[in-house]
Amino acid sequence: MSHLLDAGSSSSGGLVHLALGAVGLVREALLGALWQPLLPTSLLCQACPRLLPAEGQPGEGCWRVHSVPAGGGPEDQARSTNALLMVASLLSPQNGAVPSEATKRDQNLKRGNWGNQIEFVLTSVGYAVGLGNVWRFPYLCYRNGGGAFMFPYFIMLIFCGIPLFFMELSFGQFASQGCLGVWRISPMFKGVGYGMMVVSTYIGIYYNVVICIAFYYFFSSMTHVLPWAYCNNPWNTRDCAGVLDASNLTNGSRPATLPSNLSHLLNHSLQRTSPSEEYWRLYVLKLSDDIGNFGEVRLPLLGCLGVSWVVVFLCLIRGVKSSGKVVYFTATFPYVVLTILFVRGVTLEGAFTGIMYYLTPQWDKILEAKVWGDAASQIFYSLGCAWGGLITMASYNKFHNNCYRDSVIISITNCATSVYAGFVIFSILGFMANHLGVDVSRVADHGPGLAFVAYPEALTLLPISPLWSLLFFFMLILLGLGTQFCLLETLVTAIVDEVGNEWILQRKTYVTLGVAVAGFLLGIPLTSQAGIYWLLLMDNYAASFSLVVISCIMCVAIMYIYGHRNYFQDIQMMLGFPPPLFFQICWRFISPAIIFFILVFTVIQYRPITYNHYQYPGWAVAIGFLMALSSVLCIPLYAIFRLCRTDGDTLLQRLKNATKPSREWGPALLEHRTGRYAPTIAPSPEDGFEVQPLHPDKAQIPIVGSNGSSRLQDSRI
């Protein structure tokens, strides 16, 4: 179009108005009354102070050819240029070549939005449903009274899980900011956001190491015979006794001089080491004898760690635009695998025994505080509260999205998945216990012991065992990736939102790459021979009571510092209705009380960490506490920093100024800043929110002034 702009000569005025007239005639002849509302109905002629055409009626002079005196002055050129730009605007793809087609665009052009609401729901389900649903919940359920554990579990879901989930989603969606930017609501508490970043960093480092081990087992399953099926491998010891080796002995494939009472041998776990356990400990990990003895880096694990980080980076290379497409597979296929394993498991002999062991209620345990504490802790940690991921994912929603509905759907889906996974796990474990002639409790385990020892050993008993092993570890990979996507996006979004300028927004991919490379480098020590010790140390301390403290302070800051009435009004402005009375009561009283109970329970039930029979030394436990405190200390340290930089003559005045919402708090887009958020002065780029047209489907016409400057004008003005 530059050659048209250069053509502002003495004769261009008449030609331009001829073009305007032609457009008007075509519009009236072809579109008529049907398309009239879809095109701009008024156009300001820059050659004369008239509206062309008038609103609703042709009017005098509408779309006629104007006779403009030829002239080469600056004012004539500006008028000609403006008219040309108007014509181009009417015919541009942005306005739509087909009037009935609405232009598809993001509501928030600066940050972007989810492609559709399904992407957000699937991403949040993938974030909440993780490895803990498979390897922790079933074990907690059978240990705490089987089916009786379901009662306190769902009570905690209703009174703590769903309300906290709704609070974090609404918090991020209202401000359209990550875990740092949302604290414009009360700047002194921005340390809570930094604490969330620290927690997400710790979890992101070791979580991807677990995914890399699942990758390693997945690749190792691509064989005719699983490498942990027998005891005839170079790494096996004399104490190894596998379930398949027992079958070989009974079939006469071993010398008759060996003990004939094999069930007696297998019933004594102290005398038996399974081939899957030796494969895990002696071959995959080459486990050292102490947490301080790092030994060598396990190169196969290091390579798988690189693969897992590359996969995560590629899926997040375009932020939520790319990850939103990936979750269609990563969030749904685990349910396909779970269903396949469930159908296979329930058809096995002994599966019913395992399921009954999982579900049989022991009602006397309901009176134990430990059962309620485990239920509350599992709900809290399973939903991913206080990690910052929920706030981050919700910040990419459209402003009026019904996050109340989403919070209920995602929370219930997460808990239903945990219960469903219990059937899958215990049907296979029941079959294995029946095969060995032992009680289910002798083969039940949790954590890495279940995922990489007990369950893989049970799979060796199935026909075509490599196929089932491939499916199981592929499911673990997808479950882990769904959570890892959100952990990485939480850190990247927080960094980009905090800097906030166009330079870093255009280079968000490089920020993602930098965070992924840093995560890979920090995860290298976890692939050493002492790596599993450090992984469990981080899992037990980095994301334990610190999450509870962060969540409790967040509730207090929103409900009591910012004010529950203000927050309820914000939600009503966003959703069109206030939060239900039940959620209002939970947010103000019940949920904070339950969080405090979880904190007290965690302190009372604290036991020094162990791994199998290994007792962690004192210095390692001290490092664990330092990791836990590092996220919590962000809160008071930043509060002190903020107080020192806040204006005020007295400490009380500084405290008041530091806790009141900043000028930038509120909806990100100007069109949503209504009521008490309505700007009283013209917004500037430094205000922190994006100025967009109230009707983005209408054309924005650049108007060039006589001095050469340009501005945007709505085509209806």
RAMOUR-V11633 format. One record per backbone hydrogen bond with DSSP energy under -1.0 kcal/mol. NH is the residue of the N-H (numbers start at 1). CO is the residue of the C=O. If there is no record, write none. Layout:
# RAMOUR-V11633
nh & co
NH & CO
NH & CO
This chain:
# RAMOUR-V11633
nh & co
5 & 1
6 & 2
7 & 4
9 & 7
12 & 9
15 & 11
16 & 12
17 & 13
18 & 14
19 & 15
20 & 16
21 & 17
22 & 18
23 & 19
24 & 20
25 & 21
26 & 22
27 & 23
28 & 24
29 & 25
30 & 26
31 & 27
32 & 27
38 & 35
45 & 50
50 & 48
52 & 43
62 & 59
64 & 61
77 & 73
78 & 74
79 & 75
80 & 76
81 & 77
82 & 78
83 & 79
84 & 80
85 & 81
86 & 82
87 & 83
88 & 84
89 & 85
90 & 86
91 & 87
96 & 92
101 & 98
112 & 108
114 & 396
121 & 117
122 & 118
123 & 119
124 & 120
125 & 121
126 & 122
127 & 123
128 & 124
129 & 125
134 & 131
135 & 131
136 & 132
137 & 132
140 & 136
141 & 137
142 & 138
143 & 139
144 & 140
146 & 141
147 & 359
148 & 145
149 & 146
150 & 147
153 & 149
154 & 150
155 & 151
156 & 152
157 & 153
158 & 154
159 & 155
160 & 156
161 & 156
162 & 157
164 & 160
165 & 161
166 & 162
167 & 163
168 & 164
169 & 165
170 & 166
171 & 167
172 & 168
173 & 169
174 & 170
175 & 171
176 & 172
182 & 178
183 & 180
184 & 181
185 & 182
188 & 658
189 & 186
190 & 187
192 & 189
194 & 190
195 & 191
196 & 192
197 & 193
198 & 194
199 & 195
200 & 196
201 & 197
202 & 198
203 & 199
204 & 200
205 & 201
206 & 202
207 & 203
208 & 204
210 & 206
211 & 207
212 & 208
213 & 209
214 & 210
215 & 211
216 & 212
217 & 213
218 & 214
219 & 215
220 & 216
221 & 217
222 & 219
223 & 221
229 & 226
236 & 233
240 & 237
241 & 273
246 & 242
247 & 243
248 & 244
249 & 245
250 & 246
251 & 247
252 & 249
253 & 248
258 & 255
262 & 260
265 & 261
266 & 262
267 & 263
271 & 268
273 & 239
278 & 274
279 & 275
280 & 276
281 & 277
282 & 278
284 & 279
285 & 280
287 & 281
288 & 529
293 & 290
294 & 292
298 & 527
299 & 297
302 & 298
303 & 299
304 & 300
305 & 301
306 & 302
307 & 303
308 & 304
309 & 305
310 & 306
311 & 307
312 & 308
313 & 309
314 & 310
315 & 311
316 & 312
319 & 316
321 & 318
323 & 319
324 & 320
326 & 322
327 & 323
329 & 326
330 & 326
331 & 327
333 & 329
335 & 332
337 & 333
338 & 334
339 & 335
340 & 336
341 & 337
342 & 338
343 & 339
344 & 340
345 & 341
346 & 342
348 & 345
351 & 348
354 & 350
355 & 351
356 & 352
357 & 353
358 & 354
359 & 355
360 & 356
362 & 145
365 & 362
366 & 363
368 & 365
372 & 368
373 & 369
374 & 370
375 & 371
376 & 372
377 & 373
378 & 374
379 & 375
380 & 376
381 & 377
382 & 378
383 & 379
385 & 380
387 & 384
392 & 388
393 & 389
394 & 390
395 & 391
396 & 393
397 & 394
401 & 398
403 & 401
406 & 402
407 & 403
408 & 404
409 & 405
410 & 406
411 & 407
412 & 408
413 & 409
414 & 410
415 & 411
416 & 412
417 & 413
418 & 414
419 & 415
420 & 416
421 & 417
422 & 418
423 & 419
424 & 420
425 & 421
426 & 422
427 & 423
428 & 424
429 & 425
430 & 426
431 & 427
432 & 428
433 & 429
434 & 430
435 & 431
436 & 432
437 & 433
438 & 433
442 & 439
443 & 440
444 & 440
447 & 135
450 & 447
451 & 447
452 & 448
454 & 449
455 & 450
457 & 453
458 & 454
459 & 455
461 & 458
462 & 459
467 & 464
468 & 464
469 & 465
470 & 466
471 & 467
472 & 468
473 & 469
474 & 470
475 & 471
476 & 472
477 & 473
478 & 474
479 & 475
480 & 476
481 & 477
482 & 478
483 & 479
484 & 480
485 & 481
487 & 483
488 & 484
489 & 485
490 & 486
491 & 487
492 & 488
493 & 489
494 & 490
495 & 491
496 & 492
497 & 493
498 & 494
499 & 495
500 & 496
505 & 501
506 & 502
511 & 507
512 & 508
513 & 509
514 & 510
515 & 511
516 & 512
517 & 513
518 & 514
519 & 515
520 & 516
521 & 517
522 & 518
523 & 519
527 & 524
528 & 525
529 & 294
531 & 528
534 & 530
535 & 531
536 & 532
537 & 533
538 & 534
539 & 535
540 & 536
541 & 537
542 & 538
544 & 541
549 & 545
550 & 546
551 & 547
552 & 548
553 & 549
554 & 550
555 & 551
556 & 552
557 & 553
558 & 554
559 & 555
560 & 556
561 & 556
562 & 557
564 & 559
567 & 563
568 & 564
569 & 565
570 & 566
571 & 567
572 & 568
573 & 569
574 & 570
575 & 571
576 & 572
584 & 580
585 & 581
586 & 582
587 & 583
588 & 584
589 & 585
590 & 585
591 & 586
593 & 589
594 & 590
595 & 591
596 & 592
597 & 593
598 & 594
599 & 595
600 & 596
601 & 597
602 & 598
603 & 599
604 & 600
605 & 601
611 & 614
614 & 611
616 & 609
621 & 617
622 & 618
623 & 619
624 & 620
625 & 621
626 & 622
627 & 623
628 & 624
629 & 625
630 & 626
632 & 628
633 & 629
635 & 632
637 & 633
638 & 634
639 & 635
640 & 636
641 & 637
642 & 638
643 & 639
644 & 640
645 & 641
654 & 650
655 & 651
656 & 652
657 & 653
658 & 654
659 & 655
660 & 656
662 & 184
665 & 662
670 & 690
672 & 669
673 & 670
674 & 672
677 & 674
678 & 675
687 & 684
690 & 668
698 & 695
701 & 713
703 & 711
705 & 709
708 & 705
711 & 703
713 & 701
715 & 699
717 & 714
